[in-house]
Structures are given as C-alpha cells and as structure tokens.
Amino acid sequence: MPFQYQQPYASARLPLFARNVVATSHPLAVQAGLRMLWQGGNAVDAAVAAAAAMTVCEPTGNGLGSDAFCILWDGQSLHGLNASGRAPQAWTPDYFHRKYGEGAPTPPRRGIDAVTVPGAVSAWVALSERFGKLPFADLMAPAAEIAERGYAVPVVVQGKWAAAVPELQAQPGFAQSFLPRGRAPHVGELFTFPAAARALRAIGATRGEAFYTGEIAQALARFSAQHGGALTLADLAAHRVEWVTPIARNYRGFAVHEIPPSGQGIAALMALGILEQFDLASLPVDGTQAQHLQIEAMKLAFADVYRYVADPSSMEVTPAQMLDGAYLAARAKLIDMHRAQDFGAGRPAGGGTIYLTAADEDGMMVSFIQSNYQGFGSGCVEPDFGISLQNRGFGFSTDLRGANPANLVAPGKRPFHTIIPAFVTQDGQPVMSFGVMGANMQPQGHVQTLVRMLDHGQNPQAACDAPRWRFNQGLSVNAEASMPLATQQGLAALGHDLTVIDDPYGEFGAGQFIWRLGDARTQGYVAASDPRRDGQAAGF
C-alpha cells in the first residue's frame, strides 16, 4: 500500500530500506543476525543468532531461561511455533497452598516457584532444524563472543537493570550474575557474562541437548532442588515444541495472524474485529474519537481474554467462537462514543520481553519473540551457566473460584502467556512481520500501530514513533506525554481515568516492523525500530 513518508512525530529514526533486514532492540543483536546473512544464511539463521545475542545484550527482558514463540513465512506458506514451557509435574493448587497459604491466588511473582520449563532454546533448535541453512553452532557463536568479550551497557537497558535491583538482588544467583560490582552496571560500563558464553557454546555444540538432557539440564535441576523448587531433570527432558497454525482475522483487506491461545494475541484480533465496524480512516489519526474507539475496543477484547484464554485443552470456548464476526459486531455496539465504560466479559456463542524480526531477499520473513517476563523474570539465575529463568508460572491461577478457572495450575500445563509475535498477509502473500513487546501492552501496540498503517497510511517508522496509550483496568488508561494535549483533555472528558506519563522507555512497549514492498529480491523491504529501546533496523 502507498505510505506517507513524511515523519510527523519527533524521532531520531527514519525508515530503513533494504533487501535483507534484521530489526531488534539492541544493535549488537542486529549485527549478529546480519553476520549470518553475510555468511550465506537465511532469515531464520539471522533471527536465531539475534535471539541468542539478545539473551546477553538485553538481560532485563530475556535470558537463556526464556520462553519463545514465532510466526514465519518460509517463502511459500505461514508457520507458527509455540515453544513455551509447561508446569513442573509437582505443581498443583495444593502444592502452592501448602507453601504459600490457602489465600494465595497465584504462584509467587518471583523466585524458584515461578519457573516453568524454559522453551526459548528449543525454539532456536526447531527453527534451525526445519528452516535454517547454517550449522547450529555458527548461530550461537556471535552471542558467545559478546558474552566473553563484554559490551558497553546502553541507556534503556541500564535503566531497567537498575530499577530491578532492589526487588531481585536477594534471589539466588542474581547478584553473582548481574551485579558484578555489587550494583547494576552504569551506562557505558563493560558487562561480561562468561557463564552464559559457556552455556551458549554447549548449546551450539549439542544442538540444544545440553540444555534439556545434558550438563545444563543437570545444573538447572540441582539449582531448583537446592532452592526448594519443583523443576526436575524429567520435566526438562519431557519438553517439546509445538508447531501450530496461526489464528487470523481480516482487517481492511489484510489478514492479521497471531499465535493461538494460551497467548493473548487473540486480543488484538478481537479488538480489530470490533474496530472494523467503525470508519476510523475518516477520523483524525491522533484525535480523541479515534483513540477512544481503540481504547474501548481493547477493553472489550481484554474482558473476554482474561475470562476465557488458557491452555487450549482447558478453554470452555474456542478461538473461532471468540473471533466470530457476528459476536464481535455485537460487542462493538456496546461502545458509546460519548463516554468511557468498564466492560465485563461477553459470552461467545457455543463454546519484560524482547521482539525481533528478520527478512531476506529470497522472501523468508521471521517474526520472533522471547521473554523472561516482568523484567529479569523470576530473578533466579543458575550461576554455572548463567541461565536467567523466566517467571511464567505467575500466569497460572491457584484458585478454583478465580476469574478464569480454565487457567488453574496443573502438572504439564501451559500458563496464560503475554508474548505474541504477529504477521500480516494479503491475498495469501506476506506483507509484514512485526511485534510490540511489553506484557499486556503487546496486543494494544499491535492494534494501535496497525490502525495507523492500515487505516491512515502511516509508514512503519511513523506508526512506531507515534504517541501511545495503555489500558490498565476499569477506566484507567496511561498516555504518553507526547499525545496531543487536546486529545488528552478529550479522553478525560469522556470519562477515561487518564494518567499522562513522561516515560519513553517503559510503559508503552517497543516494536520492530518489516514491511515487504513487493518482490523481495528487486524491491526489498521497509523496516522500523522503536525509539523507546536501544535498538535499530539494519540491512543490506
């Protein structure tokens, strides 16, 4: 589609045009990905190398103990990958009630009892085995080199690092791994991570077997037992990735694809289905009415997602029922253009993260996300191999009477997940690989950026730069300080409990976007990287 290439928002970045592209939130990870392309690899090789490098360069959002998801176009068709981990076999509601009291509604937010089986390494292996061209050990080499030689800590990562210290410094292994001088590194200070380098080389040499059945797995099981956790060698060995068919919904002539539950990507599709009932293109892009409609649509979607989404084996309604056109049209009728509302869940008929993307001149496009969740995850770090463990167990419920009984913790079950890669196609052909990181900001970022591109013709970098809002709960909404004052006042007048935040690095997520301009070999791509992070889009 024809984009407007004037940049209407304050930003230090311009769209990138290239035939081979990598976009991440850290420049060294971009270089790791480009290095694979220069060596004759493809977009999958680039994405895996960049993902491995990100575990070292942005430990605030992900680590070797992360989970991961991917949507990719292989040149012919679309594939989805769910590499999230499952609950240890010992986990039941009673397990948590005995340890933390009958009143605990969820597993703990931090600590060893927040850790499910880490899946990111299995995602790298699965992608490489099915679609990659280069030896797997080559993909781990840039990350291992960065960990050994060290890197100067950048601005945004440093801020998040320092903010996490008071809460996490007492967690096992955290200070040893991430506070080498007894504090968070300063901006520009060298950080080395030799333990992670050791792990990356072992993972590369064994194609991931060291992590799930070998020496790293044994170290993780010992670490868990030592600190009172339930994760065992058998839990790690039983882990398997799952290839899935992405769920999709049409919007303005394009198909938007997300990973199916237990992730929250369906929230973006539901909100877009609601918004399709309105003529957003006729409204000023940054005006009150356009923003109000998007906020209300997102509220309606979240009301259902938080009520129904869980491991698919436990859900009482299907994604198809939640995405039914008649149901979403009915939900859209609940929106009042003159006031903000606090919506409850409907009844469908019948039943701390990093994101990166890569594309190559042969037409392969990869949308990839991995996360430790909530900034350094559990805070627990196995020290011999530098495995910083996620806290995805916090996404379970331990309360049978909770708001979403389907998400009750059980052995071998996957929790509700926030991380969601996304993809856009048109007439069965690839258009864009994209994602926006940041907990429940992710589907909100998907909706806001897509509306800007598909309804208003803003180019990906402009859509990335534009001011955002973030719905919290009830009537509570945060807005970036760069949102026009008249729009802030207009939303407040409609009853939104609006808090304006001057925080360009934290509250409002960060995205990476690669849009295909036509034939990949002759026309290439236009790419964008969010100014709310340290990263970049680069290519050749």
C-alpha positions as CSV (number, residue, x, y, z in Angstrom):
1,M,0.0,0.0,0.0
2,P,1.3,3.6,-0.5
3,F,2.7,5.0,2.7
4,Q,3.2,8.6,3.6
5,Y,6.9,9.0,4.2
6,Q,6.8,12.4,6.0
7,Q,7.7,11.8,9.6
8,P,5.0,13.5,11.7
9,Y,6.4,12.7,15.1
10,A,9.6,13.6,16.9
11,S,12.1,10.7,16.4
12,A,15.8,10.2,15.7
13,R,15.0,7.4,13.2
14,L,13.9,7.1,9.6
15,P,12.5,4.1,7.7
16,L,15.2,1.6,6.6
17,F,15.0,0.2,3.0
18,A,17.0,-3.0,2.2
19,R,16.7,-6.4,0.7
20,N,17.9,-8.2,3.8
21,V,16.9,-6.8,7.1
22,V,17.2,-7.5,10.9
23,A,15.5,-5.4,13.5
24,T,15.9,-5.8,17.2
25,S,16.1,-3.7,20.3
26,H,19.9,-3.9,20.6
27,P,22.4,-3.1,17.8
28,L,24.8,-5.9,18.6
29,A,22.0,-8.5,18.1
30,V,21.2,-6.9,14.8
31,Q,24.8,-7.3,13.8
32,A,24.7,-11.0,14.9
33,G,21.8,-11.6,12.6
34,L,23.3,-9.7,9.7
35,R,26.5,-11.7,10.1
36,M,24.5,-14.9,9.4
37,L,23.0,-13.4,6.3
38,W,26.5,-12.4,5.1
39,Q,27.7,-15.9,5.7
40,G,25.0,-17.3,3.3
41,G,22.3,-18.0,5.9
42,N,18.7,-17.0,5.6
43,A,16.3,-15.0,7.8
44,V,15.8,-17.9,10.2
45,D,19.5,-18.2,10.8
46,A,19.6,-14.4,11.3
47,A,16.7,-14.5,13.7
48,V,18.1,-17.3,15.8
49,A,21.5,-15.7,16.1
50,A,19.9,-12.4,17.0
51,A,17.7,-14.1,19.6
52,A,20.7,-15.8,21.2
53,A,22.6,-12.4,21.3
54,M,19.6,-10.7,22.9
55,T,19.8,-13.0,25.9
56,V,23.2,-11.4,26.6
57,C,22.7,-7.9,25.4
58,E,19.2,-7.3,27.0
59,P,19.1,-9.5,30.1
60,T,16.4,-7.2,31.5
61,G,13.9,-8.7,29.1
62,N,15.0,-12.2,28.3
63,G,17.6,-14.8,29.0
64,L,18.6,-18.4,28.3
65,G,15.8,-19.4,30.6
66,S,13.1,-17.7,28.5
67,D,10.1,-18.9,26.5
68,A,9.6,-18.1,22.9
69,F,7.1,-18.0,20.0
70,C,7.5,-17.5,16.3
71,I,5.5,-16.9,13.1
72,L,7.4,-17.2,9.9
73,W,6.8,-17.1,6.1
74,D,9.1,-19.7,4.6
75,G,8.7,-18.4,1.0
76,Q,5.6,-20.5,0.3
77,S,3.4,-20.6,3.5
78,L,3.0,-19.4,7.0
79,H,4.1,-21.4,10.1
80,G,3.6,-20.9,13.8
81,L,5.8,-22.2,16.6
82,N,4.8,-22.4,20.3
83,A,8.0,-23.1,22.4
84,S,6.6,-22.1,25.7
85,G,7.2,-24.4,28.6
86,R,4.9,-26.4,30.8
87,A,4.4,-26.6,34.6
88,P,6.6,-29.0,36.6
89,Q,4.9,-32.3,37.3
90,A,4.7,-31.4,41.0
91,W,2.7,-28.3,40.5
92,T,-0.9,-28.4,41.7
93,P,-3.0,-25.9,43.6
94,D,-2.3,-27.8,46.8
95,Y,1.5,-27.5,46.2
96,F,1.2,-23.7,46.3
97,H,-1.4,-23.6,49.1
98,R,0.9,-25.7,51.4
99,K,3.9,-23.5,50.7
100,Y,2.3,-20.0,50.5
101,G,-1.1,-20.3,52.2
102,E,-4.7,-21.1,51.2
103,G,-5.2,-17.4,50.2
104,A,-2.5,-17.2,47.5
105,P,-4.4,-16.8,44.2
106,T,-1.4,-17.4,42.0
107,P,2.1,-18.8,42.2
108,P,4.6,-16.3,43.5
109,R,5.7,-13.5,41.2
110,R,9.4,-14.0,41.8
111,G,11.6,-16.9,43.0
112,I,12.1,-20.5,42.0
113,D,8.4,-21.4,42.3
114,A,7.6,-19.0,39.5
115,V,9.6,-21.0,37.0
116,T,8.1,-23.3,34.3
117,V,10.2,-25.3,31.8
118,P,12.2,-22.8,29.7
119,G,11.4,-23.1,26.0
120,A,13.5,-20.5,24.1
121,V,16.5,-22.8,23.3
122,S,14.1,-25.4,21.9
123,A,12.6,-22.7,19.6
124,W,16.1,-21.9,18.2
125,V,16.8,-25.6,17.6
126,A,13.5,-26.3,16.0
127,L,13.6,-23.3,13.7
128,S,17.2,-24.1,12.7
129,E,16.5,-27.8,12.0
130,R,13.4,-27.1,9.9
131,F,14.3,-24.0,8.0
132,G,17.9,-22.9,8.7
133,K,20.9,-23.2,6.3
134,L,23.9,-22.7,8.5
135,P,25.4,-25.1,11.2
136,F,23.6,-24.5,14.5
137,A,26.9,-23.9,16.4
138,D,27.6,-21.0,14.0
139,L,24.3,-19.3,15.1
140,M,25.4,-19.4,18.8
141,A,28.9,-18.0,18.1
142,P,28.2,-14.2,17.9
143,A,26.3,-14.4,21.2
144,A,29.0,-16.4,22.9
145,E,31.6,-13.9,21.7
146,I,29.7,-10.9,23.0
147,A,29.3,-12.6,26.4
148,E,33.0,-13.4,26.6
149,R,34.3,-10.0,25.4
150,G,31.6,-8.0,27.0
151,Y,29.6,-4.9,25.8
152,A,29.0,-1.4,27.0
153,V,25.6,-1.3,28.7
154,P,23.2,1.1,26.8
155,V,20.8,3.6,28.2
156,V,17.4,1.9,28.2
157,V,18.8,-1.5,29.4
158,Q,20.7,0.2,32.2
159,G,17.6,2.0,33.4
160,K,15.6,-1.2,33.6
161,W,18.6,-3.1,35.2
162,A,19.0,-0.6,38.0
163,A,15.2,-0.5,38.6
164,A,15.1,-4.2,39.2
165,V,17.9,-4.5,41.7
166,P,16.0,-3.6,44.9
167,E,13.4,-6.4,44.3
168,L,15.7,-9.1,42.8
169,Q,19.1,-8.7,44.4
170,A,18.4,-11.4,47.0
171,Q,17.1,-14.0,44.5
172,P,19.5,-17.0,44.1
173,G,22.2,-16.3,41.6
174,F,21.1,-12.8,40.6
175,A,23.8,-10.7,42.3
176,Q,26.5,-13.2,41.3
177,S,25.4,-12.9,37.6
178,F,24.1,-9.4,37.2
179,L,25.7,-7.3,39.9
180,P,29.4,-7.9,39.2
181,R,30.5,-4.8,41.1
182,G,27.8,-5.1,43.8
183,R,25.4,-2.9,41.8
184,A,23.9,-2.6,38.3
185,P,26.4,-1.5,35.6
186,H,26.4,2.2,34.7
187,V,25.7,3.4,31.2
188,G,28.7,2.6,29.0
189,E,30.2,0.3,31.6
190,L,31.5,-3.1,30.3
191,F,29.5,-6.1,31.2
192,T,30.8,-9.6,30.6
193,F,28.9,-12.9,31.1
194,P,31.3,-15.8,30.9
195,A,28.9,-18.3,32.4
196,A,26.4,-17.6,29.6
197,A,29.2,-17.9,27.0
198,R,29.9,-21.4,28.4
199,A,26.2,-22.3,28.0
200,L,25.9,-20.9,24.5
201,R,28.8,-22.9,23.3
202,A,27.5,-26.0,24.9
203,I,24.0,-25.4,23.4
204,G,25.6,-24.8,20.0
205,A,27.8,-27.9,20.1
206,T,25.0,-30.2,21.1
207,R,22.1,-28.6,19.2
208,G,20.4,-27.8,22.4
209,E,20.6,-31.3,24.0
210,A,22.9,-29.9,26.8
211,F,20.0,-27.7,27.9
212,Y,17.3,-30.3,28.1
213,T,19.1,-33.6,28.9
214,G,22.8,-32.8,29.4
215,E,25.1,-30.8,31.6
216,I,23.0,-27.6,31.7
217,A,19.8,-29.6,32.5
218,Q,21.5,-31.3,35.3
219,A,22.7,-28.0,36.7
220,L,19.2,-26.5,36.4
221,A,17.7,-29.5,38.3
222,R,20.3,-29.2,41.0
223,F,19.7,-25.4,41.3
224,S,16.0,-25.9,41.6
225,A,16.3,-28.6,44.2
226,Q,18.8,-26.5,46.2
227,H,16.4,-23.6,46.4
228,G,13.2,-25.5,47.1
229,G,11.8,-25.6,43.6
230,A,9.9,-28.4,41.8
231,L,11.6,-28.3,38.3
232,T,13.3,-31.6,37.7
233,L,15.5,-33.2,35.1
234,A,12.5,-35.2,33.9
235,D,10.5,-32.0,33.4
236,L,13.2,-30.6,31.2
237,A,13.7,-33.8,29.2
238,A,9.9,-34.0,28.5
239,H,9.8,-30.6,26.9
240,R,8.7,-30.4,23.2
241,V,7.9,-27.5,20.9
242,E,4.6,-27.4,19.1
243,W,4.1,-26.3,15.5
244,V,0.8,-24.6,15.3
245,T,-1.5,-22.9,12.8
246,P,-1.7,-19.2,13.5
247,I,-5.1,-17.8,14.1
248,A,-6.2,-14.9,11.8
249,R,-8.7,-12.2,11.2
250,N,-9.2,-9.9,8.2
251,Y,-8.9,-6.2,8.7
252,R,-9.2,-3.6,5.9
253,G,-8.3,-6.2,3.2
254,F,-5.4,-7.6,5.1
255,A,-5.2,-10.8,7.2
256,V,-3.6,-10.3,10.6
257,H,-2.1,-13.5,12.1
258,E,-1.3,-14.3,15.8
259,I,-0.3,-17.4,17.7
260,P,-3.3,-19.2,19.2
261,P,-4.0,-19.4,22.9
262,S,-2.7,-19.8,25.6
263,G,-1.3,-16.5,24.4
264,Q,-3.1,-13.1,24.3
265,G,-2.6,-12.5,20.6
266,I,-6.3,-13.2,20.1
267,A,-7.0,-9.9,22.0
268,A,-5.5,-7.9,19.1
269,L,-7.6,-9.8,16.6
270,M,-10.8,-9.3,18.6
271,A,-10.1,-5.6,19.0
272,L,-9.5,-5.2,15.3
273,G,-12.7,-7.1,14.5
274,I,-14.6,-4.7,16.7
275,L,-12.9,-1.7,15.2
276,E,-13.8,-2.8,11.7
277,Q,-17.3,-1.8,12.5
278,F,-16.2,1.9,12.5
279,D,-14.8,4.2,9.9
280,L,-11.5,5.1,11.6
281,A,-10.0,6.4,8.4
282,S,-12.4,9.3,8.5
283,L,-11.3,10.4,11.9
284,P,-8.1,12.4,12.7
285,V,-5.4,9.9,13.4
286,D,-4.3,11.4,16.7
287,G,-7.8,12.8,17.7
288,T,-9.9,12.0,20.7
289,Q,-12.5,9.9,18.8
290,A,-10.0,7.6,17.1
291,Q,-8.2,7.0,20.3
292,H,-11.4,6.5,22.3
293,L,-12.6,3.8,19.9
294,Q,-9.4,1.9,20.1
295,I,-9.3,2.0,23.9
296,E,-12.9,0.8,24.2
297,A,-12.3,-2.0,21.6
298,M,-9.2,-3.1,23.5
299,K,-11.2,-3.1,26.8
300,L,-13.9,-5.4,25.3
301,A,-11.2,-7.8,23.9
302,F,-9.3,-8.0,27.2
303,A,-12.6,-8.6,29.2
304,D,-13.1,-11.8,27.2
305,V,-9.4,-12.8,27.0
306,Y,-8.9,-12.6,30.8
307,R,-12.1,-14.6,31.3
308,Y,-11.6,-17.4,28.7
309,V,-8.0,-17.8,27.4
310,A,-5.9,-20.5,28.9
311,D,-4.1,-23.7,27.7
312,P,-6.4,-24.8,24.8
313,S,-7.1,-28.1,26.4
314,S,-8.8,-26.3,29.3
315,M,-10.7,-23.5,27.5
316,E,-14.5,-23.5,27.6
317,V,-14.8,-21.6,24.3
318,T,-12.8,-21.9,21.1
319,P,-10.7,-19.1,19.4
320,A,-13.1,-19.4,16.4
321,Q,-16.1,-18.6,18.7
322,M,-14.2,-15.6,20.2
323,L,-13.4,-14.3,16.7
324,D,-16.9,-14.8,15.2
325,G,-17.9,-11.8,13.2
326,A,-21.4,-11.6,14.5
327,Y,-20.2,-11.8,18.1
328,L,-17.6,-9.0,17.6
329,A,-20.2,-6.8,15.8
330,A,-22.5,-7.2,18.8
331,R,-19.6,-6.3,21.1
332,A,-18.9,-3.2,19.0
333,K,-22.4,-2.0,19.6
334,L,-21.6,-1.7,23.3
335,I,-19.2,1.2,22.6
336,D,-20.6,4.6,23.5
337,M,-18.8,7.4,21.5
338,H,-19.6,9.8,24.3
339,R,-18.3,8.0,27.4
340,A,-15.7,5.5,28.6
341,Q,-17.0,2.3,30.1
342,D,-15.8,-0.6,32.3
343,F,-16.9,-3.7,30.3
344,G,-17.4,-7.2,31.6
345,A,-16.8,-10.4,29.6
346,G,-19.3,-11.4,27.0
347,R,-20.4,-14.9,26.2
348,P,-19.2,-16.2,22.8
349,A,-21.8,-18.4,21.1
350,G,-21.4,-22.1,21.7
351,G,-18.5,-22.7,23.4
352,G,9.6,-7.9,30.3
353,T,10.2,-9.3,26.7
354,I,12.2,-8.8,23.5
355,Y,10.9,-8.9,20.0
356,L,12.9,-9.2,16.8
357,T,12.2,-9.7,13.1
358,A,14.3,-10.6,10.1
359,A,13.7,-10.9,6.4
360,D,15.9,-12.0,3.4
361,E,15.9,-11.4,-0.3
362,D,14.5,-14.8,-1.0
363,G,11.3,-13.8,0.7
364,M,11.7,-15.6,4.0
365,M,10.3,-13.4,6.9
366,V,10.5,-14.2,10.6
367,S,8.5,-12.7,13.5
368,F,10.1,-13.9,16.8
369,I,9.6,-13.1,20.4
370,Q,11.1,-14.4,23.6
371,S,10.8,-13.3,27.2
372,N,11.7,-13.8,30.8
373,Y,8.5,-11.8,31.7
374,Q,8.3,-8.9,34.1
375,G,11.9,-7.8,33.9
376,F,14.5,-10.5,34.7
377,G,11.7,-13.0,35.2
378,S,11.9,-15.0,38.4
379,G,15.2,-13.3,39.4
380,C,16.7,-16.7,39.8
381,V,19.9,-17.3,37.8
382,E,21.7,-20.7,37.7
383,P,25.2,-19.4,38.1
384,D,27.4,-22.0,36.4
385,F,25.8,-21.4,33.0
386,G,24.2,-18.0,33.5
387,I,20.6,-19.3,33.0
388,S,18.3,-16.4,33.9
389,L,14.9,-18.1,34.5
390,Q,11.5,-16.8,33.5
391,N,8.6,-16.4,35.8
392,R,5.8,-17.6,33.6
393,G,4.3,-19.7,36.4
394,F,2.9,-16.4,37.8
395,G,0.5,-16.5,34.9
396,F,-1.4,-19.5,36.4
397,S,-4.2,-19.3,38.9
398,T,-4.2,-21.5,42.1
399,D,-7.8,-20.5,43.0
400,L,-10.7,-22.7,41.7
401,R,-13.0,-19.7,42.2
402,G,-10.8,-17.3,40.2
403,A,-11.9,-15.2,37.3
404,N,-10.6,-17.8,34.8
405,P,-11.0,-21.3,36.2
406,A,-9.5,-22.7,32.9
407,N,-6.2,-21.3,33.9
408,L,-5.9,-23.3,37.1
409,V,-2.4,-24.6,37.6
410,A,-1.8,-28.4,36.8
411,P,1.1,-30.6,36.0
412,G,2.4,-30.3,32.5
413,K,0.0,-27.4,31.7
414,R,0.9,-24.2,29.9
415,P,0.1,-20.9,31.7
416,F,-1.6,-17.8,30.1
417,H,1.1,-16.1,28.1
418,T,1.6,-12.5,27.2
419,I,4.2,-12.7,24.5
420,I,2.9,-12.6,20.9
421,P,4.6,-12.4,17.6
422,A,2.4,-11.2,14.7
423,F,2.3,-11.3,10.9
424,V,0.2,-9.7,8.1
425,T,-0.6,-11.2,4.8
426,Q,-2.8,-10.1,1.8
427,D,-4.3,-12.4,-0.7
428,G,-2.2,-15.2,0.8
429,Q,1.1,-13.4,0.3
430,P,3.4,-12.0,3.0
431,V,3.2,-8.3,3.9
432,M,4.7,-7.6,7.3
433,S,6.4,-9.4,10.2
434,F,6.0,-7.3,13.4
435,G,5.6,-7.3,17.1
436,V,5.4,-4.9,20.1
437,M,6.9,-6.1,23.4
438,G,5.6,-5.1,26.9
439,A,3.3,-7.5,28.8
440,N,-0.4,-6.5,28.2
441,M,0.8,-3.6,26.0
442,Q,1.6,-6.1,23.3
443,P,-1.9,-6.6,21.7
444,Q,-2.6,-2.9,22.4
445,G,0.6,-2.0,20.5
446,H,-0.4,-4.3,17.7
447,V,-3.8,-2.6,17.3
448,Q,-2.5,1.0,17.6
449,T,0.3,0.5,15.0
450,L,-1.9,-1.5,12.6
451,V,-4.6,1.2,12.7
452,R,-2.0,3.8,11.9
453,M,-0.7,1.9,8.9
454,L,-3.8,0.3,7.5
455,D,-6.4,3.0,8.2
456,H,-4.2,6.1,8.0
457,G,-1.3,5.1,5.7
458,Q,1.4,6.0,8.1
459,N,4.7,4.3,7.3
460,P,6.0,1.7,9.8
461,Q,8.5,4.1,11.4
462,A,5.9,6.8,11.9
463,A,3.5,4.3,13.4
464,C,6.3,3.2,15.7
465,D,7.1,6.8,16.7
466,A,3.6,7.9,17.4
467,P,2.3,8.5,20.9
468,R,0.6,5.6,22.5
469,W,-1.9,4.8,25.3
470,R,-2.0,1.8,27.5
471,F,-5.2,0.4,29.1
472,N,-4.8,-0.9,32.6
473,Q,-8.1,-1.9,34.1
474,G,-11.5,-0.5,34.7
475,L,-11.4,3.1,33.4
476,S,-7.6,3.5,34.0
477,V,-5.6,4.5,30.9
478,N,-2.0,5.7,30.7
479,A,-1.0,8.1,27.9
480,E,2.4,9.2,26.7
481,A,3.2,12.8,27.3
482,S,3.7,13.3,23.6
483,M,0.0,12.7,23.0
484,P,-1.6,16.0,21.8
485,L,-2.9,17.9,24.8
486,A,-6.4,18.3,23.1
487,T,-6.6,14.5,22.8
488,Q,-5.6,14.0,26.5
489,Q,-8.3,16.5,27.5
490,G,-10.9,15.0,25.2
491,L,-10.3,11.5,26.6
492,A,-10.5,12.7,30.2
493,A,-13.8,14.5,29.3
494,L,-15.2,11.2,28.1
495,G,-14.6,9.6,31.5
496,H,-11.2,7.9,30.9
497,D,-9.2,7.9,34.1
498,L,-6.2,9.2,32.2
499,T,-2.7,9.3,33.7
500,V,-0.1,11.1,31.5
501,I,3.4,9.5,31.8
502,D,6.6,11.1,30.6
503,D,8.4,7.7,30.3
504,P,9.5,7.0,26.8
505,Y,11.3,3.8,27.7
506,G,9.0,1.8,30.0
507,E,5.2,1.9,29.9
508,F,4.3,1.8,26.3
509,G,6.2,-1.1,24.8
510,A,8.5,-1.2,21.8
511,G,8.2,-2.7,18.4
512,Q,10.1,-3.8,15.3
513,F,8.5,-3.9,11.9
514,I,9.5,-5.2,8.5
515,W,7.0,-4.5,5.6
516,R,7.6,-6.1,2.2
517,L,7.4,-3.6,-0.6
518,G,6.9,-6.1,-3.4
519,D,9.3,-8.7,-4.8
520,A,11.8,-9.2,-2.1
521,R,14.8,-9.5,-4.4
522,T,14.1,-6.5,-6.6
523,Q,12.2,-4.2,-4.2
524,G,13.0,-5.5,-0.7
525,Y,11.5,-4.2,2.5
526,V,10.9,-1.1,4.6
527,A,11.7,-1.6,8.2
528,A,11.3,0.3,11.5
529,S,12.7,0.0,15.0
530,D,11.1,1.6,18.1
531,P,12.8,4.7,19.5
532,R,11.7,3.5,23.0
533,R,14.6,1.0,23.1
534,D,18.3,0.9,22.3
535,G,18.0,-1.0,19.0
536,Q,17.8,-0.4,15.3
537,A,16.8,-1.8,12.0
538,A,19.8,-2.5,9.7
539,G,20.2,-4.3,6.4
540,F,21.9,-4.6,3.0
